[in-house]
Structures are given as structure tokens and as C-alpha cells.
Amino acid sequence: MLKELLTLFKADDAIARMGEEFSKMLDLSQDLTIRAGSVLFGDGASEQDALDEITKNDIQINKYQRSIRKQLIAHLILTRDSSDVTYCLLLMSLVKDVERLGDYAKNVAETRSESGGAIPDDANGMEMRAIRDEVEATYKSVNGVFATSDSKTAAELIQQGKAVNRRCDDLITKIAGSDYDAPTTTAMVLAARYYKRIESHLLNILSGVVMPLHKLDYFDEDALEEAVDQDDTED
């Protein structure tokens, strides 16, 4: 489905503008998530400076979302060509996922200050850092997948992302059985949950590459295998 959407981005001025704004939304949310991780783990610039930049980026993401939605509605009302309706509906769904990415990244950034705890330097803390790295790696790949409509890579990333989400759940179980104090426990559990939600929304976006519209946000194994097989055949 994404190949047709990308074709529309290039062929139709209105759709192209929306596609450009969507790309900017995704870039902003990626930057926001990386900054949020730096705040959570205390390995970046000044926490207040990072939070200010995160807030500014989140506001811009929300503006792009409203702009795209407004343009989509106008386009659907005014156009006489029904062939791109499906792809407009797809984009309407995807912009919501990117907007939620911004919200959850803000949550990650606020976890340390709101919980009063920090990520510990132990095995669970190392696992949390590994999860952060996996989520940020998924982010860095998403842009390329969209640029090329690479269904095989999208399917692979979805499978990897599902494994990351299981790791988040397993980590929460380990935290529950630990002897951390309340602030550390709160920080760890919240961070694991927020990173799981970020990864899940990235997977929702990737599902737009391999799933039909009515299965968006779902990861049917047969459809994923078909996407990989089809991509291999085209190669």
C-alpha cells in the first residue's frame, strides 16, 4: 500500500505537501525520542535545555498533525478522483501514531524528574539501556523503509519490534521482584512501559508498508511472510 501512497506524494501537489509534512513529523519525533533518552539516562546536555527543546518539538508535531488532517479533509471533499481515498485514510491514521510518539517521548523525558528515581547501573539498568538502543535503531530505520517502500525490511523490523516489546514486559516482571526503592521502581517501570508504547507506534507505522488498510496496526503473520516473499520475488 505504501508504494501507491508514495506515488501519490510525487504526483499530486496537495498529497506531496502532506507527505513532506508527515516526513518532518517523523524526523521531529525521532529527535525528540533521542533527546528524551538522554534526559532519562542523564547522558546528554542540560536536562532543562533538553526538556525545553522536547516541548518545542512536540508542539510542532501537533501543528503538523492538525495541518495534515485539515488538508486531508479538504482534499477528500474537493477531489473528484476517488482512487486516493484509501491512501488519505492511511495517512490520517499514520499521523496519529506520530503524534502519540511525541507524547510518549515527552513522558520518557519527564520520568526521571517525576519519579525522583534514576536508572540503576545493574543488570536491569543495562537491559533498559539495550531496549532504548533497540527502539532508537528502529526509529533510524523507519525513514529509510518509507523512502524505499521496503516491505521486506518493514516485516523484519516488525518482528524485531515485537521481540523488543516482549523484553519490556519481561523487564517489568524482573523489576516487580526486585528490592529497588519506590523512586527507582517507578522510574524503571514507567520507562519500560513508555519505550514499549513508542516501539508499538513505530510498528503501527511500519504496518502501513505491508498491511492492507483494514489490517493497519495488526501484524498478521501470513501477511508479513507474504510481504517478504513478494519482495524477494520482485528482487
C-alpha positions in Angstrom: 0.0 0.0 0.0 2.8 2.4 0.8 4.2 2.3 -2.7 0.9 3.7 -4.1 0.9 6.4 -1.4 4.5 7.4 -2.2 3.5 7.6 -5.9 0.7 10.0 -4.9 3.1 12.1 -2.9 5.2 12.6 -6.0 2.3 13.1 -8.5 -0.2 15.3 -6.6 0.8 18.7 -5.3 -1.6 18.5 -2.3 -0.7 15.0 -1.4 3.0 15.9 -1.8 2.7 18.7 0.7 1.1 16.4 3.2 3.8 13.7 2.6 6.5 16.3 3.2 4.9 17.4 6.5 4.5 13.8 7.6 8.2 13.2 6.9 9.0 16.2 9.0 6.8 15.0 11.8 8.6 11.7 11.9 12.0 13.3 11.9 11.0 15.6 14.8 9.6 12.7 16.8 12.8 10.8 16.3 14.9 13.7 17.5 12.5 14.1 20.4 12.8 10.5 21.5 16.6 10.5 21.3 16.7 13.7 23.4 14.3 12.1 25.9 16.5 9.1 26.3 19.4 11.4 27.1 17.4 13.0 29.8 16.2 9.7 31.3 19.8 8.2 31.4 21.5 11.5 32.3 24.0 11.3 29.4 23.1 14.4 27.4 23.2 18.2 27.7 21.4 20.2 30.4 18.2 18.5 31.4 16.2 21.7 31.3 17.6 22.7 27.9 16.6 19.2 26.6 13.1 19.4 28.1 12.6 22.9 26.5 13.7 21.6 23.1 11.5 18.5 23.5 8.4 20.7 24.4 9.1 22.9 21.3 9.4 19.9 19.0 6.2 18.3 20.4 4.3 21.5 19.8 5.5 21.5 16.2 4.5 17.8 15.8 1.0 18.7 16.9 0.8 21.6 14.5 1.8 19.3 11.6 -0.8 16.8 12.6 -3.6 19.4 12.6 -2.3 20.8 9.3 -2.2 17.4 7.6 -5.7 16.5 8.9 -7.1 19.7 7.6 -5.5 19.2 4.2 -6.7 15.6 4.0 -10.3 16.6 4.8 -10.2 19.4 2.2 -8.6 17.1 -0.4 -11.2 14.4 0.1 -14.1 16.9 -0.1 -12.8 18.7 -3.2 -11.2 16.0 -5.3 -13.3 14.1 -7.8 -10.8 11.3 -8.0 -11.7 8.5 -5.6 -8.5 6.5 -6.3 -6.5 8.1 -3.5 -9.2 7.9 -0.8 -7.7 4.8 0.7 -4.3 6.4 1.0 -5.7 9.5 2.5 -7.3 7.3 5.2 -3.9 5.6 5.7 -2.2 8.9 6.2 -4.9 10.1 8.6 -4.1 7.0 10.8 -0.3 7.3 10.5 -0.2 11.0 11.6 -2.0 10.0 14.8 0.7 7.4 15.5 3.5 10.0 15.1 1.6 12.4 17.3 1.5 9.7 20.0 5.2 9.1 19.6 5.8 12.7 20.6 3.6 12.3 23.7 5.4 9.2 24.8 8.8 10.7 24.2 7.8 13.6 26.5 6.8 11.0 29.1 10.2 9.4 28.9 11.9 12.7 29.4 9.7 13.5 32.4 10.2 10.1 34.1 13.3 10.9 36.0 12.0 14.2 37.5 8.5 13.0 38.2 9.6 9.7 39.8 12.5 11.0 41.7 14.5 8.0 40.6 17.2 7.1 38.2 18.1 4.1 36.0 20.4 1.9 38.1 23.8 0.6 37.0 22.9 -3.1 37.3 21.7 -5.9 35.0 18.2 -4.4 34.8 19.5 -1.0 34.0 21.7 -2.5 31.3 18.7 -4.2 29.8 16.8 -0.9 29.9 19.6 0.8 28.0 19.6 -2.0 25.5 15.9 -1.5 24.9 16.5 2.2 24.4 19.1 1.4 21.8 16.8 -1.0 20.0 13.9 1.5 19.9 16.2 4.3 18.6 17.6 1.8 16.0 14.1 1.1 14.8 13.5 4.8 14.5 16.5 5.3 12.4 15.4 2.5 10.0 11.8 3.7 9.6 12.8 6.7 7.5 14.7 4.5 5.0 11.9 2.0 4.9 9.4 4.7 4.0 11.7 6.3 1.4 12.0 3.0 -0.5 8.7 1.3 0.5 10.9 -1.7 1.5 8.2 -4.3 2.6 10.8 -6.9 3.4 12.7 -4.7 5.9 9.4 -3.4 7.3 8.3 -7.0 8.1 11.7 -7.8 9.7 11.5 -4.6 11.8 8.0 -5.6 12.9 9.2 -9.0 14.1 12.2 -7.4 15.9 9.9 -4.8 17.4 7.6 -7.4 18.8 10.6 -9.0 20.5 11.6 -5.7 22.0 8.1 -5.3 23.4 8.3 -8.8 25.0 11.6 -7.7 26.6 9.9 -4.7 28.1 7.3 -6.9 29.6 9.9 -9.3 30.9 11.9 -6.4 32.4 8.8 -5.2 34.3 8.4 -8.6 35.8 12.0 -8.6 37.0 11.6 -5.1 38.5 8.5 -6.3 40.4 10.6 -8.9 42.0 13.5 -6.6 42.9 14.3 -4.8 46.1 14.5 -1.3 44.5 13.3 1.7 46.5 10.0 3.3 45.3 11.5 6.1 43.2 13.8 3.6 41.3 11.0 1.1 40.8 8.7 3.8 39.5 11.3 5.2 37.1 12.1 1.7 35.7 8.5 0.6 35.3 7.4 3.8 33.6 10.4 3.9 31.3 9.8 0.3 30.2 6.2 1.0 29.6 6.9 4.2 27.6 9.5 2.6 25.5 7.1 -0.3 24.7 4.5 2.2 23.6 7.0 4.1 21.4 8.1 0.8 19.8 4.4 -0.2 19.3 3.5 3.0 17.5 6.6 2.7 15.3 5.4 -0.8 14.4 1.9 0.6 13.6 3.6 3.0 11.1 5.6 0.1 9.6 2.4 -1.9 9.3 1.3 0.7 6.7 4.1 -0.7 4.4 2.9 -4.3 4.5 -0.7 -4.4 5.6 -3.9 -3.5 3.8 -5.8 -0.6 5.3 -8.3 -2.7 7.2 -5.4 -4.5 9.0 -3.5 -1.4 9.8 -1.9 -1.8 13.3 -2.2 -5.6 13.2 0.6 -7.9 12.4 -0.8 -11.0 10.7 2.0 -13.5 10.4 0.8 -14.7 7.0 0.7 -11.1 5.7 4.3 -10.5 7.0 5.6 -13.6 5.3 3.8 -12.7 2.1 5.4 -9.3 2.2 8.9 -10.8 2.5 8.2 -13.4 -0.2 6.8 -10.8 -2.6 9.8 -8.5 -2.1 12.2 -11.4 -2.7 10.3 -12.2 -5.9 10.5 -8.6 -7.1 14.2 -8.6 -6.5 
